[in-house]
Amino acid sequence: MSRASFRRLVVVLAATVAVAGCGGADAVSPLPVQPPGPTRSTPAPTAIPTISAIAAPTGSPFRPPPTSARPAAPPPPPTRTRGTPRTTPPPTEPTPACQGAVRYDLPLAETEIELLKSLCFATGAVLRIQGIGPGLVTVDRPELVSQQYEAGVVDIRFVRPGTVAVTIPKEGREHTITVVVR
């Protein structure tokens, strides 16, 4: 090893020891080490290994990895323009707002019918209206229902999907319940 190479090695080692003695690479950034330029009396070096960068320390169990002080911005809300077609098909199973193919009992003597404006059922559901005379309950779409009367009870079975307005007379007034059938 030549004397010039030895000097360069000592300078590189001294810089490395100085950085390590100050608390490691995370405490002080190292300065780049450049070999002295060629002089007239010494020939130019052919190949000198240099240190290009010192690796940053990895996270330790005692200290979390560094993070940015600014919180990440939330993603923008999805936009929807008018007339955009629906991308998901309508639900085929009953939802909390739409009951399945059930029997829904409506006892007129115990129900505030004025408060009941609409219902939602699956095809095959039955609306059972109790406590009414024959021929009093009417529907606006008879092709979507099958209606039967027996002993003060009207059963309306919803046989096809669509919207049916069921009209029920009570105390001299007619009350309409809109039934959506899926």
Salt bridges, closest charged atoms under 4 A:
ASP26 OD2 - ARG63 NH1 2.96
ASP105 OD1 - ARG103 NE 3.02
GLU114 OE2 - HIS175 NE2 3.61
GLU143 OE2 - ARG141 NE 3.02
ASP155 OD1 - ARG128 NE 2.75
